[in-house]
Amino acid sequence: MYEFNLLFKQLDEDNDGILNEHQLRQLLVSMSVVVATEQDLDALLKVVDPNNNKTVTYSQIVQLLST
């Protein structure tokens, strides 16, 4: 979890606690989670992004990782 926190903070350049689609992909690659296609990323976003705004918050990602 410590590594995740560091990566999230590095990618969250404006410190708003929100990652956009590109930043989420970078986070997943850095954590060795492979998202092969845009469709895979869209499917993942649908799970963690109930608002469908192509962004995810820190708490949404933590919730996903803890399930």
CORSUL-V284820 format. One line per field, one symbol per residue. burial: 1 if it has 9 or more other C-alpha atoms within 8 Angstrom, else 0. A space follows every 10 residues. Layout:
burial->???
This chain:
burial->0000001110 1100000111 1011111110 0000100001 1000110110 0000111101 1000000
